[in-house]
């Protein structure tokens, strides 16, 4: 029994779901959706004469999006998608590997992909694609559409924060970090479509429009991410400028206050020296006159500072 096969479909004559765990030989016009970390998968692929290098790429733990063409009838596509599983962060992106090998389609996952789950549900309801090449494009474009849908609330959140006078610095930094993680994987994803178009594969002749639409969508996704990051950087710069202005204004204010009270501090310190010969020691009016003199000095300072436009 091959417990690593999650779902198996035959498109040789219409669309038919087959018993998944009974598949021994890889058959043309069949789609095998497999659990990548399940024991036995590597051995099954090797038994079906798939080269070890291709198997390594198909089952590798950490890979970037890419397209590899081995010959006219064998190629590998590795994509990243939004992780919408419960308890996961969407920007902790999942990996989907798709191998077209001698007319058969083999896809592997480590965690469930909603794009693939939706495709299987449609097939079960009799509403899905009816050919192997259409299945491939449904998976690819489904992944990209989920990414585009995920970005929509981010755009709304950025616009909402832009309208607030006191935008949350923590929220902006979190959004910026999430977009950085997305860009890390989605930027090379555009090259997958460009290479797929350049390869001009015979088996995808009927899907050229779909491939071009996929490229257009991933380009718009990348452009949106760059635009959102520019918006966030602009808002962060505005917040930093406002904080800097407040800091400079407060520093300037404290400097003015310190300047006004500097002569008063000098005179009080001078007259506070506890030695003989201090003027006014024996006069009951000395303290009053001294306070009046300090007030007059302070007023004169304020007038001078105003004329010099310091305040």
N, C-alpha and C positions, 0 to 999 in steps of 0.2 A: 504493500500500500504506500502511495506517495502522498503523505500528509502535508507536504510542503506546497502542493498545488491547491490554491484557494478556489479557483474557478477555471473551467475549461469550456471553450466554445468552438464549434465547427462551422465554417462558412463555405464549405465546398459546394453545398447545394442548399441555399437558403441559410437560415440561422438556427443552430441547434445546440442546446446545452448538453454536454457530455458528463459522464461520471468522472469527477476530477481525480480521485486517488487511484484510478485504474490505468492511468496513462503510463505506458512503458516506453514507447517510441514516439519521438517528436514527428508529427505528421503535418505536411503542408496544408495551408489554409485553416490551421487551428491556432487559436489563441490560448496560451497558458499564462495565467496570472498566479505568481508564486510568492511565498513567504521567504524572504531572502536569508533570514537567520535560522531557518528550520533545518535540522539535520537531514542529510540525504540529498539535498538539492545539488550540491557540487558533484556528487558521484553520479547522479542521474544525468546531468548535463555532459559530463565526461563520457558516460556510457553511450550517449547519442552522438559521439564523435565531434563535439564542439571543441575547438582548440583551447588549450589551457589559458592562453593569454586573453582570449575573449571571455572565458569564464571568470578569470580574475577581475577584469574590468566590470563585469556584470554583478559581481558579488562583493566588490571592495567596500570597506566601511565608510571612507571619507573621500568623496570625489566632487569635482566641480562640474557644472553643466558642460557637455561637449557632444560632438558628433564624430563618430569614427566609421569610415567606410572601409570594409575589408576586401570586398570584390563586388561584382555586379549584383549579387543576390544576398549579401550579408552586410549589415551595418548595425551600429549601436548608438542609441540616443540616451543621454543622461540629463535629466531635468530636475529642477528644484521647485517645490510647490509650497503653498501655505499649509501649515500644520493646524488643522481645525479640530483635532481630537481633544476630548475633555481632559482638562488638567495640563494642557500644553499651551505654550505661547505661540501665536501664529507665526511670529518672525523666527521661531526656531524651526527652520524650514526642513521639510521632509524631502527625501530623495526618491525619484522614480527612474528605474532603468528599463529601457525597452530595446530588446534585441530582435531584429528581423533576420532569421536564419533559414535559408533554403525554403522560402515560402511560408514559414511558420513565424508566429509572433510570440515572443516570450517576454513578459514584464515581471519585474521583481520589486518588492517593497519591504521595508522594515516596520513601518507604522502605516496604518490605513490612510489612503488618500481619498478625500471626498470626491474628487474628479473621477477616479476609477470606480468608486462605489456607486456613484450616480449613473455611470455608464452601464454597469452590470445590472442595476435596477431597471434601466430602460430596456436592456436586452431581455430581461425576464418578463417585462410587460409587452414585449413584441414591438417596441417603439424605437429600438436602437438601430445602429448602422447594420448593413447587410453584407459588408465585405471587410476583409482584413485591413486594407489600406484606410478605409473609413474609420475603423476601430482605432487605428494608430492616431489619426488626426483628431478624433474625438477626445482621446486621452490628453494629447498635447494641448489642444485649444481649451479643454476643460480646466487644466491646470492654470493656464494664463488668465482665463476669465475669473477664476476664484481669486487670483492675485489682484486683478483690477477691482473686483468687488471689495476686497479687503482695504484697498487704498482709499475708497470713497469716504468712509467715516473719518479717516485721518485728515483728508482735505477739509472736511467740515469742522473738525476740531481746531485745525490751524486757523481757519477763517474766523472761528469763534474767539480764539485767543487774540487774534489781531484786532478785534473790535473792543477788547477790554483794555482799560487804562492800566490796570495792574495785572499783567499776564503772569501766570505761574512759571517761575524760572525752572522749577523741578519738572513740571509737565512738558515744557519745551525741550528740555534736555532728554527726557525719556523718549519723546517722539523722534528727536534727532538720532538717538542711539538706535531705535528700531529701524529707521529708514537706512541707516548705515549698514545694518545687518542685511536688510533686503537687497540693497545695492550690491553688496559683496557677491551675491549669487545671481542676481538678475541681470547684471551688466554682461557677464559672459553668456547668458542664455540667448541673447540676440544672435550670437555667433553660431549657435546651433541651427537656427533657421537660415541664416545666410549660407552656411555650409550645406545645409539640406537642399537649398535651391541650387547652389553651384554644382552639387553632385548629379542633379538631373536624373534621378533614379527612375528606372522603367516602371517599377511597381507602384510608383506614386504619380504616374502620368495624369491620372484622373483627379489628383488632389493638389495640383499646382496652385489653384486659386486659394485653397484652404491653407497651404503652406505660406503663401504671400500674405494672407490675412493674419496668420499667426505671427509673422515677422512684424507686420504693421502694429499689431496689438502689443507685442513685447517692446517695440520701440517707443510707443506711447506710454507704456508703463514706466520705462526707464526715464523718459523725459519728465513724466509727472513726479517721479521720485526726486530728480535733480531740482525741479521747480519747488517742491515742498521743502527740500533742504535749504534752498536759497531763501525761501520765505522765513523759515525758522532762524537762519543765521541773521537775517535782517532784523527780526524781532529781538533776538538776543543782543545784537549790536545796539538797538535802541534802548533796551533795558540797561545795558552796560553804560551807555552815554548818560542816561537819566541818573543812574546811581553815581556816576562820576561828577555830574553837575551838582548834585545834592552834597556830595562830599566836599567839593571845591567851595561851594557856597558856605557851608558850615565852617570849613577851615578858615575862609576869609573873614567870616563874622567873628570867630574866636580871636583871630589876629587883631582885628579892629578893637575889640573889647580889651584885649591885653595891652594894646598900644595906648588906649585911653587911660587905663589904670596904672600904666608904668610910672609916670611922674608922681602919682599919689603914693604908689608903693615905695618910691625912692624917698620921698619926704617923710613918710611914716617910719620907714626903716632908719632914716638918719636921726629923727627926733627920738627914736626908741633906744638909742645908745645910752646906756646907764653910766654916764660919766658926768663929772662936774662941769659947769659952764653952760648947761642947756638953757636956751632962752625961754622965758615965760614960766619957769618953774614956780615962782612965787606969785604969779598973776592969776586970779580966779577967772579971767576972761580969755586966757591964752588958748584953752582947748576950743572954745567957741570960735574964736578968730581963725584958728588953724583949720577947722572944718569948713568955714566959709571960704577960706583961701583955696582949699582943695576943690570945692565945688566950682569956684570961678576958673581955676586952671582946667578942670574937666570940660567946662562949657567952651572955653577958648579953644581947646583941642578939637572938640566936635565941630566948631565953626571952621577951623582951619582945614579939617579933613573933608568937610562938605565943599569948601571952595576948591580944594584939590581933587574933588570928585572921587574920593576914596569910599564915601558912603552917600 
